[in-house]
Every structure is written in structure tokens, then in C-alpha cells.
């Protein structure tokens, strides 16, 4: 796994609520990568699996992406009937 891929996976995981064990695993992975400039195959597999599992759940964003649908529609003024021209 290269540095760009690792950063992309980590940025994707930041939008989810992580348990303390998951957070500790990510810190360990980052530390190992900074130290060795590589990850073990087991760490890579576990990180990829972890990312796939989290990406299937709903992210914990500050806004609700369906909030637009839940909002009340704007009131529309009724149109006046037009007078017919003779």
C-alpha cells in the first residue's frame, strides 16, 4: 500500500464514528507506516476490510443528506384568472 492510498482510506474513515479499538488500530497502522514506509499484508487486508465495512454504513456527518426532502415546501400564491381579450 502506498502513502496516497493510505491517506485516502484514512480520510474516508474519519467521517465515521470509531470505537476506541478501531481508533487505536488506525493509530498503530499510521505509526507503522511512518516507521517502516510499508504495512504488513495482514494490516493491509484488515484495513481494507475495515474500510469496506464502514463504507457500507451511514457516515456520521453533521448534516442530514435527506434534510432537503424533509423541509416544508414554499408557499405558492394562486394565480389570478386572466381576462379574455375580445
PyMOL Python script that loads the backbone (N, CA, C, O; Angstrom):
from pymol import cmd

cmd.read_pdbstr("""\
ATOM      1  N   UNK A   1       0.861  -1.163   0.000  1.00  0.00           N
ATOM      2  CA  UNK A   1       0.000   0.000   0.000  1.00  0.00           C
ATOM      3  C   UNK A   1       0.910   1.230   0.000  1.00  0.00           C
ATOM      4  O   UNK A   1       1.869   1.318   0.767  1.00  0.00           O
ATOM      5  N   UNK A   2       0.587   2.159  -0.867  1.00  0.00           N
ATOM      6  CA  UNK A   2       1.399   3.375  -0.920  1.00  0.00           C
ATOM      7  C   UNK A   2       0.807   4.465  -0.026  1.00  0.00           C
ATOM      8  O   UNK A   2      -0.295   4.319   0.503  1.00  0.00           O
ATOM      9  N   UNK A   3       1.543   5.546   0.130  1.00  0.00           N
ATOM     10  CA  UNK A   3       1.161   6.641   1.030  1.00  0.00           C
ATOM     11  C   UNK A   3      -0.157   7.285   0.601  1.00  0.00           C
ATOM     12  O   UNK A   3      -1.000   7.591   1.444  1.00  0.00           O
ATOM     13  N   UNK A   4      -0.338   7.494  -0.716  1.00  0.00           N
ATOM     14  CA  UNK A   4      -1.561   8.133  -1.213  1.00  0.00           C
ATOM     15  C   UNK A   4      -2.797   7.287  -0.904  1.00  0.00           C
ATOM     16  O   UNK A   4      -3.828   7.815  -0.487  1.00  0.00           O
ATOM     17  N   UNK A   5      -2.688   5.977  -1.108  1.00  0.00           N
ATOM     18  CA  UNK A   5      -3.815   5.079  -0.827  1.00  0.00           C
ATOM     19  C   UNK A   5      -4.138   5.065   0.659  1.00  0.00           C
ATOM     20  O   UNK A   5      -5.309   5.080   1.038  1.00  0.00           O
ATOM     21  N   UNK A   6      -3.121   5.038   1.498  1.00  0.00           N
ATOM     22  CA  UNK A   6      -3.324   5.034   2.941  1.00  0.00           C
ATOM     23  C   UNK A   6      -4.017   6.322   3.387  1.00  0.00           C
ATOM     24  O   UNK A   6      -4.944   6.279   4.196  1.00  0.00           O
ATOM     25  N   UNK A   7      -3.578   7.452   2.870  1.00  0.00           N
ATOM     26  CA  UNK A   7      -4.203   8.731   3.232  1.00  0.00           C
ATOM     27  C   UNK A   7      -5.649   8.778   2.769  1.00  0.00           C
ATOM     28  O   UNK A   7      -6.505   9.315   3.472  1.00  0.00           O
ATOM     29  N   UNK A   8      -5.935   8.220   1.592  1.00  0.00           N
ATOM     30  CA  UNK A   8      -7.296   8.223   1.067  1.00  0.00           C
ATOM     31  C   UNK A   8      -8.208   7.372   1.950  1.00  0.00           C
ATOM     32  O   UNK A   8      -9.328   7.776   2.263  1.00  0.00           O
ATOM     33  N   UNK A   9      -7.727   6.197   2.351  1.00  0.00           N
ATOM     34  CA  UNK A   9      -8.517   5.315   3.225  1.00  0.00           C
ATOM     35  C   UNK A   9      -8.743   5.989   4.573  1.00  0.00           C
ATOM     36  O   UNK A   9      -9.852   5.953   5.107  1.00  0.00           O
ATOM     37  N   UNK A  10      -7.701   6.602   5.124  1.00  0.00           N
ATOM     38  CA  UNK A  10      -7.828   7.258   6.430  1.00  0.00           C
ATOM     39  C   UNK A  10      -8.806   8.432   6.364  1.00  0.00           C
ATOM     40  O   UNK A  10      -9.597   8.631   7.286  1.00  0.00           O
ATOM     41  N   UNK A  11      -8.758   9.202   5.289  1.00  0.00           N
ATOM     42  CA  UNK A  11      -9.686  10.329   5.166  1.00  0.00           C
ATOM     43  C   UNK A  11     -11.122   9.838   5.045  1.00  0.00           C
ATOM     44  O   UNK A  11     -12.044  10.487   5.537  1.00  0.00           O
ATOM     45  N   UNK A  12     -11.314   8.699   4.395  1.00  0.00           N
ATOM     46  CA  UNK A  12     -12.651   8.121   4.292  1.00  0.00           C
ATOM     47  C   UNK A  12     -13.165   7.623   5.627  1.00  0.00           C
ATOM     48  O   UNK A  12     -14.360   7.711   5.907  1.00  0.00           O
ATOM     49  N   UNK A  13     -12.265   7.096   6.459  1.00  0.00           N
ATOM     50  CA  UNK A  13     -12.679   6.565   7.760  1.00  0.00           C
ATOM     51  C   UNK A  13     -12.949   7.668   8.775  1.00  0.00           C
ATOM     52  O   UNK A  13     -13.623   7.421   9.775  1.00  0.00           O
ATOM     53  N   UNK A  14     -12.447   8.864   8.549  1.00  0.00           N
ATOM     54  CA  UNK A  14     -12.634   9.955   9.508  1.00  0.00           C
ATOM     55  C   UNK A  14     -14.090  10.393   9.619  1.00  0.00           C
ATOM     56  O   UNK A  14     -14.469  11.011  10.614  1.00  0.00           O
ATOM     57  N   UNK A  15     -14.907  10.086   8.624  1.00  0.00           N
ATOM     58  CA  UNK A  15     -16.298  10.520   8.658  1.00  0.00           C
ATOM     59  C   UNK A  15     -17.210   9.571   9.439  1.00  0.00           C
ATOM     60  O   UNK A  15     -18.413   9.810   9.545  1.00  0.00           O
ATOM     61  N   UNK A  16     -16.647   8.512   9.977  1.00  0.00           N
ATOM     62  CA  UNK A  16     -17.415   7.534  10.745  1.00  0.00           C
ATOM     63  C   UNK A  16     -17.037   7.587  12.224  1.00  0.00           C
ATOM     64  O   UNK A  16     -15.914   7.946  12.578  1.00  0.00           O
ATOM     65  N   UNK A  17     -17.976   7.232  13.065  1.00  0.00           N
ATOM     66  CA  UNK A  17     -17.693   7.127  14.496  1.00  0.00           C
ATOM     67  C   UNK A  17     -16.936   5.826  14.721  1.00  0.00           C
ATOM     68  O   UNK A  17     -17.402   4.754  14.336  1.00  0.00           O
ATOM     69  N   UNK A  18     -15.776   5.922  15.341  1.00  0.00           N
ATOM     70  CA  UNK A  18     -14.932   4.759  15.558  1.00  0.00           C
ATOM     71  C   UNK A  18     -14.906   4.385  17.034  1.00  0.00           C
ATOM     72  O   UNK A  18     -14.973   5.252  17.905  1.00  0.00           O
ATOM     73  N   UNK A  19     -14.808   3.097  17.302  1.00  0.00           N
ATOM     74  CA  UNK A  19     -14.649   2.652  18.681  1.00  0.00           C
ATOM     75  C   UNK A  19     -13.203   2.915  19.091  1.00  0.00           C
ATOM     76  O   UNK A  19     -12.364   3.243  18.251  1.00  0.00           O
ATOM     77  N   UNK A  20     -12.919   2.772  20.364  1.00  0.00           N
ATOM     78  CA  UNK A  20     -11.553   3.012  20.833  1.00  0.00           C
ATOM     79  C   UNK A  20     -10.584   1.990  20.251  1.00  0.00           C
ATOM     80  O   UNK A  20      -9.437   2.328  19.957  1.00  0.00           O
ATOM     81  N   UNK A  21     -11.026   0.748  20.081  1.00  0.00           N
ATOM     82  CA  UNK A  21     -10.166  -0.282  19.497  1.00  0.00           C
ATOM     83  C   UNK A  21      -9.863   0.032  18.028  1.00  0.00           C
ATOM     84  O   UNK A  21      -8.729  -0.122  17.574  1.00  0.00           O
ATOM     85  N   UNK A  22     -10.884   0.471  17.296  1.00  0.00           N
ATOM     86  CA  UNK A  22     -10.680   0.831  15.890  1.00  0.00           C
ATOM     87  C   UNK A  22      -9.757   2.032  15.759  1.00  0.00           C
ATOM     88  O   UNK A  22      -8.888   2.070  14.889  1.00  0.00           O
ATOM     89  N   UNK A  23      -9.954   3.006  16.630  1.00  0.00           N
ATOM     90  CA  UNK A  23      -9.107   4.195  16.617  1.00  0.00           C
ATOM     91  C   UNK A  23      -7.657   3.834  16.941  1.00  0.00           C
ATOM     92  O   UNK A  23      -6.727   4.350  16.320  1.00  0.00           O
ATOM     93  N   UNK A  24      -7.476   2.958  17.902  1.00  0.00           N
ATOM     94  CA  UNK A  24      -6.128   2.513  18.270  1.00  0.00           C
ATOM     95  C   UNK A  24      -5.470   1.758  17.117  1.00  0.00           C
ATOM     96  O   UNK A  24      -4.278   1.929  16.863  1.00  0.00           O
ATOM     97  N   UNK A  25      -6.236   0.931  16.424  1.00  0.00           N
ATOM     98  CA  UNK A  25      -5.701   0.206  15.272  1.00  0.00           C
ATOM     99  C   UNK A  25      -5.225   1.174  14.192  1.00  0.00           C
ATOM    100  O   UNK A  25      -4.153   0.984  13.616  1.00  0.00           O
ATOM    101  N   UNK A  26      -6.014   2.205  13.916  1.00  0.00           N
ATOM    102  CA  UNK A  26      -5.624   3.178  12.896  1.00  0.00           C
ATOM    103  C   UNK A  26      -4.358   3.935  13.300  1.00  0.00           C
ATOM    104  O   UNK A  26      -3.495   4.200  12.463  1.00  0.00           O
ATOM    105  N   UNK A  27      -4.250   4.282  14.584  1.00  0.00           N
ATOM    106  CA  UNK A  27      -3.034   4.958  15.056  1.00  0.00           C
ATOM    107  C   UNK A  27      -1.817   4.044  14.922  1.00  0.00           C
ATOM    108  O   UNK A  27      -0.733   4.498  14.555  1.00  0.00           O
ATOM    109  N   UNK A  28      -1.997   2.766  15.219  1.00  0.00           N
ATOM    110  CA  UNK A  28      -0.908   1.800  15.090  1.00  0.00           C
ATOM    111  C   UNK A  28      -0.482   1.652  13.627  1.00  0.00           C
ATOM    112  O   UNK A  28       0.709   1.608  13.318  1.00  0.00           O
ATOM    113  N   UNK A  29      -1.466   1.577  12.740  1.00  0.00           N
ATOM    114  CA  UNK A  29      -1.169   1.446  11.311  1.00  0.00           C
ATOM    115  C   UNK A  29      -0.397   2.661  10.817  1.00  0.00           C
ATOM    116  O   UNK A  29       0.589   2.523  10.093  1.00  0.00           O
ATOM    117  N   UNK A  30      -0.844   3.852  11.207  1.00  0.00           N
ATOM    118  CA  UNK A  30      -0.135   5.072  10.786  1.00  0.00           C
ATOM    119  C   UNK A  30       1.287   5.099  11.342  1.00  0.00           C
ATOM    120  O   UNK A  30       2.225   5.470  10.636  1.00  0.00           O
ATOM    121  N   UNK A  31       1.445   4.712  12.590  1.00  0.00           N
ATOM    122  CA  UNK A  31       2.775   4.683  13.200  1.00  0.00           C
ATOM    123  C   UNK A  31       3.701   3.696  12.506  1.00  0.00           C
ATOM    124  O   UNK A  31       4.870   3.990  12.260  1.00  0.00           O
ATOM    125  N   UNK A  32       3.162   2.522  12.196  1.00  0.00           N
ATOM    126  CA  UNK A  32       3.965   1.512  11.495  1.00  0.00           C
ATOM    127  C   UNK A  32       4.350   1.987  10.098  1.00  0.00           C
ATOM    128  O   UNK A  32       5.472   1.764   9.642  1.00  0.00           O
ATOM    129  N   UNK A  33       3.411   2.640   9.426  1.00  0.00           N
ATOM    130  CA  UNK A  33       3.712   3.108   8.071  1.00  0.00           C
ATOM    131  C   UNK A  33       4.765   4.214   8.101  1.00  0.00           C
ATOM    132  O   UNK A  33       5.665   4.243   7.261  1.00  0.00           O
ATOM    133  N   UNK A  34       4.648   5.125   9.074  1.00  0.00           N
ATOM    134  CA  UNK A  34       5.642   6.192   9.185  1.00  0.00           C
ATOM    135  C   UNK A  34       7.027   5.635   9.515  1.00  0.00           C
ATOM    136  O   UNK A  34       8.042   6.151   9.047  1.00  0.00           O
ATOM    137  N   UNK A  35       7.057   4.586  10.319  1.00  0.00           N
ATOM    138  CA  UNK A  35       8.330   4.000  10.739  1.00  0.00           C
ATOM    139  C   UNK A  35       8.973   3.153   9.634  1.00  0.00           C
ATOM    140  O   UNK A  35      10.164   3.286   9.354  1.00  0.00           O
ATOM    141  N   UNK A  36       8.171   2.282   9.011  1.00  0.00           N
ATOM    142  CA  UNK A  36       8.700   1.318   8.046  1.00  0.00           C
ATOM    143  C   UNK A  36       8.426   1.684   6.583  1.00  0.00           C
ATOM    144  O   UNK A  36       8.973   1.053   5.678  1.00  0.00           O
ATOM    145  N   UNK A  37       7.589   2.692   6.347  1.00  0.00           N
ATOM    146  CA  UNK A  37       7.167   3.094   4.997  1.00  0.00           C
ATOM    147  C   UNK A  37       6.455   1.955   4.270  1.00  0.00           C
ATOM    148  O   UNK A  37       6.443   1.898   3.041  1.00  0.00           O
ATOM    149  N   UNK A  38       5.867   1.058   5.044  1.00  0.00           N
ATOM    150  CA  UNK A  38       5.102  -0.055   4.480  1.00  0.00           C
ATOM    151  C   UNK A  38       4.262  -0.686   5.585  1.00  0.00           C
ATOM    152  O   UNK A  38       4.513  -0.484   6.774  1.00  0.00           O
ATOM    153  N   UNK A  39       3.275  -1.443   5.169  1.00  0.00           N
ATOM    154  CA  UNK A  39       2.436  -2.183   6.110  1.00  0.00           C
ATOM    155  C   UNK A  39       2.593  -3.676   5.828  1.00  0.00           C
ATOM    156  O   UNK A  39       2.979  -4.077   4.730  1.00  0.00           O
ATOM    157  N   UNK A  40       2.290  -4.482   6.828  1.00  0.00           N
ATOM    158  CA  UNK A  40       2.302  -5.921   6.603  1.00  0.00           C
ATOM    159  C   UNK A  40       1.054  -6.291   5.796  1.00  0.00           C
ATOM    160  O   UNK A  40       0.096  -5.520   5.739  1.00  0.00           O
ATOM    161  N   UNK A  41       1.069  -7.460   5.182  1.00  0.00           N
ATOM    162  CA  UNK A  41      -0.090  -7.890   4.402  1.00  0.00           C
ATOM    163  C   UNK A  41      -1.329  -8.011   5.283  1.00  0.00           C
ATOM    164  O   UNK A  41      -2.438  -7.687   4.859  1.00  0.00           O
ATOM    165  N   UNK A  42      -1.132  -8.477   6.503  1.00  0.00           N
ATOM    166  CA  UNK A  42      -2.261  -8.624   7.419  1.00  0.00           C
ATOM    167  C   UNK A  42      -2.861  -7.265   7.768  1.00  0.00           C
ATOM    168  O   UNK A  42      -4.082  -7.119   7.817  1.00  0.00           O
ATOM    169  N   UNK A  43      -2.006  -6.268   8.009  1.00  0.00           N
ATOM    170  CA  UNK A  43      -2.508  -4.923   8.305  1.00  0.00           C
ATOM    171  C   UNK A  43      -3.252  -4.351   7.102  1.00  0.00           C
ATOM    172  O   UNK A  43      -4.309  -3.740   7.262  1.00  0.00           O
ATOM    173  N   UNK A  44      -2.712  -4.542   5.904  1.00  0.00           N
ATOM    174  CA  UNK A  44      -3.375  -4.047   4.697  1.00  0.00           C
ATOM    175  C   UNK A  44      -4.732  -4.702   4.509  1.00  0.00           C
ATOM    176  O   UNK A  44      -5.718  -4.021   4.230  1.00  0.00           O
ATOM    177  N   UNK A  45      -4.787  -6.003   4.660  1.00  0.00           N
ATOM    178  CA  UNK A  45      -6.056  -6.727   4.499  1.00  0.00           C
ATOM    179  C   UNK A  45      -7.074  -6.272   5.537  1.00  0.00           C
ATOM    180  O   UNK A  45      -8.241  -6.046   5.219  1.00  0.00           O
ATOM    181  N   UNK A  46      -6.624  -6.141   6.774  1.00  0.00           N
ATOM    182  CA  UNK A  46      -7.534  -5.731   7.845  1.00  0.00           C
ATOM    183  C   UNK A  46      -8.028  -4.298   7.625  1.00  0.00           C
ATOM    184  O   UNK A  46      -9.196  -3.998   7.872  1.00  0.00           O
ATOM    185  N   UNK A  47      -7.142  -3.422   7.165  1.00  0.00           N
ATOM    186  CA  UNK A  47      -7.517  -2.040   6.906  1.00  0.00           C
ATOM    187  C   UNK A  47      -8.504  -1.951   5.751  1.00  0.00           C
ATOM    188  O   UNK A  47      -9.483  -1.210   5.837  1.00  0.00           O
ATOM    189  N   UNK A  48      -8.267  -2.686   4.678  1.00  0.00           N
ATOM    190  CA  UNK A  48      -9.181  -2.684   3.534  1.00  0.00           C
ATOM    191  C   UNK A  48     -10.550  -3.253   3.922  1.00  0.00           C
ATOM    192  O   UNK A  48     -11.581  -2.714   3.523  1.00  0.00           O
ATOM    193  N   UNK A  49     -10.560  -4.332   4.693  1.00  0.00           N
ATOM    194  CA  UNK A  49     -11.817  -4.921   5.150  1.00  0.00           C
ATOM    195  C   UNK A  49     -12.570  -3.958   6.062  1.00  0.00           C
ATOM    196  O   UNK A  49     -13.788  -3.809   5.959  1.00  0.00           O
ATOM    197  N   UNK A  50     -11.840  -3.318   6.942  1.00  0.00           N
ATOM    198  CA  UNK A  50     -12.421  -2.342   7.857  1.00  0.00           C
ATOM    199  C   UNK A  50     -13.044  -1.190   7.075  1.00  0.00           C
ATOM    200  O   UNK A  50     -14.147  -0.745   7.392  1.00  0.00           O
ATOM    201  N   UNK A  51     -12.341  -0.710   6.060  1.00  0.00           N
ATOM    202  CA  UNK A  51     -12.855   0.389   5.238  1.00  0.00           C
ATOM    203  C   UNK A  51     -14.124  -0.031   4.497  1.00  0.00           C
ATOM    204  O   UNK A  51     -15.083   0.738   4.427  1.00  0.00           O
ATOM    205  N   UNK A  52     -14.136  -1.242   3.945  1.00  0.00           N
ATOM    206  CA  UNK A  52     -15.311  -1.726   3.216  1.00  0.00           C
ATOM    207  C   UNK A  52     -16.520  -1.850   4.137  1.00  0.00           C
ATOM    208  O   UNK A  52     -17.635  -1.500   3.751  1.00  0.00           O
ATOM    209  N   UNK A  53     -16.300  -2.347   5.357  1.00  0.00           N
ATOM    210  CA  UNK A  53     -17.404  -2.483   6.315  1.00  0.00           C
ATOM    211  C   UNK A  53     -17.968  -1.121   6.697  1.00  0.00           C
ATOM    212  O   UNK A  53     -19.184  -0.934   6.736  1.00  0.00           O
ATOM    213  N   UNK A  54     -17.082  -0.175   6.978  1.00  0.00           N
ATOM    214  CA  UNK A  54     -17.539   1.151   7.389  1.00  0.00           C
ATOM    215  C   UNK A  54     -18.215   1.893   6.242  1.00  0.00           C
ATOM    216  O   UNK A  54     -19.157   2.653   6.468  1.00  0.00           O
ATOM    217  N   UNK A  55     -17.746   1.682   5.017  1.00  0.00           N
ATOM    218  CA  UNK A  55     -18.326   2.409   3.883  1.00  0.00           C
ATOM    219  C   UNK A  55     -19.741   1.938   3.571  1.00  0.00           C
ATOM    220  O   UNK A  55     -20.481   2.641   2.883  1.00  0.00           O
ATOM    221  N   UNK A  56     -20.128   0.773   4.059  1.00  0.00           N
ATOM    222  CA  UNK A  56     -21.493   0.306   3.854  1.00  0.00           C
ATOM    223  C   UNK A  56     -22.461   0.890   4.867  1.00  0.00           C
ATOM    224  O   UNK A  56     -23.674   0.831   4.666  1.00  0.00           O
ATOM    225  N   UNK A  57     -21.944   1.453   5.953  1.00  0.00           N
ATOM    226  CA  UNK A  57     -22.813   2.077   6.948  1.00  0.00           C
ATOM    227  C   UNK A  57     -22.973   3.565   6.626  1.00  0.00           C
ATOM    228  O   UNK A  57     -22.294   4.103   5.752  1.00  0.00           O
ATOM    229  N   UNK A  58     -23.868   4.203   7.338  1.00  0.00           N
ATOM    230  CA  UNK A  58     -24.138   5.621   7.108  1.00  0.00           C
ATOM    231  C   UNK A  58     -23.126   6.447   7.879  1.00  0.00           C
ATOM    232  O   UNK A  58     -22.928   6.220   9.073  1.00  0.00           O
ATOM    233  N   UNK A  59     -22.472   7.413   7.213  1.00  0.00           N
ATOM    234  CA  UNK A  59     -21.484   8.238   7.915  1.00  0.00           C
ATOM    235  C   UNK A  59     -22.146   9.150   8.941  1.00  0.00           C
ATOM    236  O   UNK A  59     -23.319   9.502   8.811  1.00  0.00           O
ATOM    237  N   UNK A  60     -21.390   9.524   9.950  1.00  0.00           N
ATOM    238  CA  UNK A  60     -21.879  10.420  10.999  1.00  0.00           C
ATOM    239  C   UNK A  60     -21.544  11.852  10.637  1.00  0.00           C
ATOM    240  O   UNK A  60     -20.665  12.462  11.246  1.00  0.00           O
ATOM    241  N   UNK A  61     -22.230  12.384   9.661  1.00  0.00           N
ATOM    242  CA  UNK A  61     -21.978  13.761   9.250  1.00  0.00           C
ATOM    243  C   UNK A  61     -22.814  14.695  10.100  1.00  0.00           C
ATOM    244  O   UNK A  61     -23.762  14.269  10.761  1.00  0.00           O
ATOM    245  N   UNK A  62     -22.461  15.967  10.081  1.00  0.00           N
ATOM    246  CA  UNK A  62     -23.171  16.953  10.889  1.00  0.00           C
ATOM    247  C   UNK A  62     -24.511  17.317  10.273  1.00  0.00           C
ATOM    248  O   UNK A  62     -25.367  17.881  10.954  1.00  0.00           O
ATOM    249  N   UNK A  63     -24.707  17.009   9.015  1.00  0.00           N
ATOM    250  CA  UNK A  63     -25.971  17.327   8.376  1.00  0.00           C
ATOM    251  C   UNK A  63     -26.618  16.054   7.874  1.00  0.00           C
ATOM    252  O   UNK A  63     -25.958  15.035   7.670  1.00  0.00           O
ATOM    253  N   UNK A  64     -27.904  16.132   7.682  1.00  0.00           N
ATOM    254  CA  UNK A  64     -28.670  15.005   7.173  1.00  0.00           C
ATOM    255  C   UNK A  64     -28.854  15.207   5.676  1.00  0.00           C
ATOM    256  O   UNK A  64     -29.429  16.208   5.250  1.00  0.00           O
ATOM    257  N   UNK A  65     -28.371  14.269   4.881  1.00  0.00           N
ATOM    258  CA  UNK A  65     -28.451  14.466   3.434  1.00  0.00           C
ATOM    259  C   UNK A  65     -29.880  14.429   2.923  1.00  0.00           C
ATOM    260  O   UNK A  65     -30.130  14.830   1.786  1.00  0.00           O
ATOM    261  N   UNK A  66     -30.825  13.958   3.726  1.00  0.00           N
ATOM    262  CA  UNK A  66     -32.219  13.932   3.326  1.00  0.00           C
ATOM    263  C   UNK A  66     -33.001  15.104   3.914  1.00  0.00           C
ATOM    264  O   UNK A  66     -34.227  15.144   3.809  1.00  0.00           O
ATOM    265  N   UNK A  67     -32.310  16.046   4.523  1.00  0.00           N
ATOM    266  CA  UNK A  67     -32.991  17.165   5.159  1.00  0.00           C
ATOM    267  C   UNK A  67     -33.718  18.026   4.143  1.00  0.00           C
ATOM    268  O   UNK A  67     -34.709  18.669   4.489  1.00  0.00           O
ATOM    269  N   UNK A  68     -33.264  18.057   2.919  1.00  0.00           N
ATOM    270  CA  UNK A  68     -33.928  18.839   1.882  1.00  0.00           C
ATOM    271  C   UNK A  68     -35.308  18.271   1.614  1.00  0.00           C
ATOM    272  O   UNK A  68     -36.261  19.020   1.404  1.00  0.00           O
ATOM    273  N   UNK A  69     -35.420  16.946   1.619  1.00  0.00           N
ATOM    274  CA  UNK A  69     -36.714  16.318   1.383  1.00  0.00           C
ATOM    275  C   UNK A  69     -37.660  16.520   2.564  1.00  0.00           C
ATOM    276  O   UNK A  69     -38.876  16.568   2.379  1.00  0.00           O
ATOM    277  N   UNK A  70     -37.122  16.637   3.763  1.00  0.00           N
ATOM    278  CA  UNK A  70     -37.952  16.779   4.952  1.00  0.00           C
ATOM    279  C   UNK A  70     -38.455  18.206   5.149  1.00  0.00           C
ATOM    280  O   UNK A  70     -39.416  18.423   5.887  1.00  0.00           O
ATOM    281  N   UNK A  71     -37.823  19.177   4.502  1.00  0.00           N
ATOM    282  CA  UNK A  71     -38.214  20.561   4.716  1.00  0.00           C
ATOM    283  C   UNK A  71     -39.588  20.820   4.106  1.00  0.00           C
ATOM    284  O   UNK A  71     -40.011  20.137   3.173  1.00  0.00           O
ATOM    285  N   UNK A  72     -40.267  21.809   4.646  1.00  0.00           N
ATOM    286  CA  UNK A  72     -41.596  22.138   4.150  1.00  0.00           C
ATOM    287  C   UNK A  72     -41.476  22.903   2.842  1.00  0.00           C
ATOM    288  O   UNK A  72     -40.575  23.726   2.683  1.00  0.00           O
ATOM    289  N   UNK A  73     -42.366  22.640   1.917  1.00  0.00           N
ATOM    290  CA  UNK A  73     -42.288  23.357   0.642  1.00  0.00           C
ATOM    291  C   UNK A  73     -42.693  24.821   0.808  1.00  0.00           C
ATOM    292  O   UNK A  73     -43.452  25.171   1.711  1.00  0.00           O
ATOM    293  N   UNK A  74     -42.176  25.659  -0.072  1.00  0.00           N
ATOM    294  CA  UNK A  74     -42.522  27.080  -0.025  1.00  0.00           C
ATOM    295  C   UNK A  74     -43.971  27.263  -0.465  1.00  0.00           C
ATOM    296  O   UNK A  74     -44.479  26.521  -1.307  1.00  0.00           O
ATOM    297  N   UNK A  75     -44.618  28.254   0.115  1.00  0.00           N
ATOM    298  CA  UNK A  75     -45.996  28.522  -0.258  1.00  0.00           C
ATOM    299  C   UNK A  75     -46.025  29.204  -1.619  1.00  0.00           C
ATOM    300  O   UNK A  75     -45.211  30.077  -1.922  1.00  0.00           O
ATOM    301  N   UNK A  76     -46.968  28.788  -2.409  1.00  0.00           N
ATOM    302  CA  UNK A  76     -47.109  29.341  -3.751  1.00  0.00           C
ATOM    303  C   UNK A  76     -48.407  30.121  -3.807  1.00  0.00           C
ATOM    304  O   UNK A  76     -49.457  29.637  -3.382  1.00  0.00           O
ATOM    305  N   UNK A  77     -48.326  31.335  -4.336  1.00  0.00           N
ATOM    306  CA  UNK A  77     -49.538  32.141  -4.471  1.00  0.00           C
ATOM    307  C   UNK A  77     -50.375  31.595  -5.622  1.00  0.00           C
ATOM    308  O   UNK A  77     -49.840  31.250  -6.676  1.00  0.00           O
ATOM    309  N   UNK A  78     -51.682  31.517  -5.420  1.00  0.00           N
ATOM    310  CA  UNK A  78     -52.522  31.067  -6.522  1.00  0.00           C
ATOM    311  C   UNK A  78     -52.545  32.117  -7.632  1.00  0.00           C
ATOM    312  O   UNK A  78     -52.505  33.317  -7.364  1.00  0.00           O
ATOM    313  N   UNK A  79     -52.607  31.663  -8.851  1.00  0.00           N
ATOM    314  CA  UNK A  79     -52.624  32.591  -9.986  1.00  0.00           C
ATOM    315  C   UNK A  79     -54.028  33.122 -10.185  1.00  0.00           C
ATOM    316  O   UNK A  79     -55.017  32.409 -10.013  1.00  0.00           O
ATOM    317  N   UNK A  80     -54.092  34.404 -10.555  1.00  0.00           N
ATOM    318  CA  UNK A  80     -55.377  35.003 -10.836  1.00  0.00           C
ATOM    319  C   UNK A  80     -55.798  34.619 -12.256  1.00  0.00           C
ATOM    320  O   UNK A  80     -54.965  34.508 -13.155  1.00  0.00           O
ATOM    321  N   UNK A  81     -57.090  34.422 -12.439  1.00  0.00           N
ATOM    322  CA  UNK A  81     -57.525  34.101 -13.799  1.00  0.00           C
ATOM    323  C   UNK A  81     -57.372  35.320 -14.708  1.00  0.00           C
ATOM    324  O   UNK A  81     -57.649  36.444 -14.290  1.00  0.00           O
ATOM    325  N   UNK A  82     -56.948  35.111 -15.906  1.00  0.00           N
ATOM    326  CA  UNK A  82     -56.760  36.213 -16.857  1.00  0.00           C
ATOM    327  C   UNK A  82     -58.083  36.557 -17.523  1.00  0.00           C
ATOM    328  O   UNK A  82     -58.932  35.701 -17.768  1.00  0.00           O
ATOM    329  N   UNK A  83     -58.221  37.844 -17.805  1.00  0.00           N
ATOM    330  CA  UNK A  83     -59.411  38.288 -18.534  1.00  0.00           C
ATOM    331  C   UNK A  83     -59.203  37.981 -20.015  1.00  0.00           C
ATOM    332  O   UNK A  83     -58.107  38.166 -20.545  1.00  0.00           O
ATOM    333  N   UNK A  84     -60.240  37.521 -20.666  1.00  0.00           N
ATOM    334  CA  UNK A  84     -60.130  37.186 -22.086  1.00  0.00           C
ATOM    335  C   UNK A  84     -60.202  38.458 -22.923  1.00  0.00           C
ATOM    336  O   UNK A  84     -61.052  39.320 -22.699  1.00  0.00           O
ATOM    337  N   UNK A  85     -59.309  38.555 -23.872  1.00  0.00           N
ATOM    338  CA  UNK A  85     -59.333  39.717 -24.776  1.00  0.00           C
ATOM    339  C   UNK A  85     -60.276  39.429 -25.941  1.00  0.00           C
ATOM    340  O   UNK A  85     -60.259  38.331 -26.496  1.00  0.00           O
ATOM    341  N   UNK A  86     -61.104  40.416 -26.316  1.00  0.00           N
ATOM    342  CA  UNK A  86     -62.066  40.232 -27.405  1.00  0.00           C
ATOM    343  C   UNK A  86     -61.547  40.830 -28.678  1.00  0.00           C
ATOM    344  O   UNK A  86     -62.221  40.772 -29.706  1.00  0.00           O
TER     345      UNK A  86
END
""", "prot")
cmd.dss("prot")
cmd.show_as("cartoon", "prot")
cmd.util.cbc("prot")
cmd.orient("prot")
